[in-house]
Amino acid sequence: MIKILPIFFLFIACAASNTEDNVPSPALKKIIDNKHFQIVSQWANPQYTVATSQLQGLGLTSSNSIGGRMEISGITNYLTIKNDSIIASLPYYGARQMSSGSGSIDQGILIKGAAKIEIEQKGNSYILKFNINDNNVKNEHYTVRLKLNSNLSSIIDITSSHRTNIRYEGRFSKLDTIE
């Protein structure tokens, strides 16, 4: 009987837990409703390939980078949403699966355009999804999934028509001016 008692209290504690933890904060809801925010990432998590492992072997990544996790906090990067307008400049680490035909030196992910953004509440977070073209390479398409949490942390998942997948982890904040 004594062994069953702690398990019983565990079930009671779980059943009595606050259900408000599964609801986004009012501040997050307001940011999502206004669609005026910016994400700055601290980490890039490319799909781990031979190419990404070679970056570390050559010393081309931060000393804080481990495995497929690259520290990018010292590199200018952002994804900004203003209504349905999206502007992004993100470094890219990974393998290109298809030639872009672009003579551009910048091989990062560059986005500037409008997209229809789907918004879904999931627990205490919001999931935003959209499809958009690369700004430099017109035939490269991205499927972007953002997860914005009440604690202001963010995850950006990007699937490309020409490159291996990549994930960015960071923080987001509302933009001060609403145009």
N, C-alpha and C positions, 0 to 999 in steps of 0.2 A: 504494500500500500504506500509506503514512504517513497518508493521509486516512481510511482505513478503521480504523486502529488506535484512534483516540480513540472512534469509535462503538462498536467492540467492547468497550472498557473501560466505556463507559456502560451497555451491556446487562448486562455482568457485575455492575456496581455495583448496578443495579436488581434483578437476580435475587438478589443476596446481601443485600439490605436486610432489616432486622429485621422479621419478621412480627408481633412483639409490639406494634408500633405500631397494629395493627388490633384490639387487644383493650382493652376498657375497664379502667381502673385498678381495683384491688381496693377502693379507697375509694369510687369511683363506684358500683361494684356493690353495696356495702353500703348506700349512701344509697338507691339504687333499691329494693333488697330491703326495706328498712325503711319506705319510702314516708313519710318525715317530712322534708320539706325546704321551703324557701321561695325563690322567684325574685324578685329586684328588678331591674327593667329600667332601663337608661340611655338607650335609644333606642326610639322608636315609628316604624314605617315604614308609614304608611297607604297604601292604594292611591292613587296620585297622580291627583287630580281637580282641576277648577277650584276647588272648595271648599277643598281643602288648599293650593293655591297662593295663594288669597286670604288665608289665615291669615298667611302670611309677608309678604304685601304690606301688611297692616295692622299688622305689628309685634307680632303676638300669639304669636310663638314665640321661643325662645331665640336669641341671636345665633349660637350654634353650630349651629343647625338649617339644613340645606341641602336644597333640593329637597323630596323626600318623606320626608326623615329628620329627625324632630323629637327634640331632646334633652329627656328627661323626668327626668333624674337629680335635679332639685330638686323634683319632684312626688311626693307619697306614692303609691306603686304597689307591688303585690305580688301574687303568686299562691302560695298555700300549699297543700300537700298533706299530709294526715295520714291515713294508710291510704287509704280511698276517699272521704274528706271533702275537698272543695275549697272554698277561700275565696279570692276575688280581688277586687281593686279596681284597675282599670286605666283610665287616661285614654283617651278615644277621640277620634281625629281622622279625619274622613272624612265620607261622605255617608250619610244615612239613606235607604234605598230604600222603606221602608214606614212609615207612621205607627205609633207605638207605642201611642198612646192614653193615654200616661202623663203625668200632670201633674207628674212628678218633675223637679226642677231638675237633679239629677245625671244627666248624659247619658253617663257613663262606663260601663264594663263592670263590672257588679257580680254576683258569683257567690257563692252560699253553698248548698252541697248535697252530696249524694253522687252518685257516678258510677262506672260500671264502667270501669276504666282498663286499656287494652290496652298491654302493654309489649313492645317489640321491640329487640333489640340489633342495631346496625348499625355495623360497624367499631369505632371506639373510643368510640362514643356509644350512647345509648339514646333511642328514640323512644317517647313516651307519647301515647296518643290517648284522647279521651273526648268524649262529647256531654253537654251540660248546659243548663239554662234560665237566663235572666237572673233575678237576684233581685228586681228591681223590675218588670220587664215579663214577666209569666208566659207570654205567647205568643211571646217571642223566644227562639230556640234557637241555641246555639253548637256548632260542631264545633271542638275545640281539639286542636292538635298541638304537643307540646313536644319539643325536641331538647336533651338534656343531654350535654355533652361532658366528657371526663376533665379538661380544664383549668378546669372549673367555669363555663364560659360556657354561655349558654342562648339558645334561640330559642323564642318562643311565636308560633304562627300561629293566628289566630282567624278562622273563617268564620262569619258571622252570617246568620240568616234575614231580617234587617231592614236590615242595614248593609253597606257595602263592607268588604272584607277588610282586616285589619291584622296587622302583625308587630311583635313586641317583641324587642329584643336586650338581654341583661343577664347577670347572674351569679346563681348559686344557691348555697345553703349548707344543710347539714343543720340541722335544728332541734335545740336542745340537750336538750330534754325530750321523752321519748317517753311519751305518756299511754296 
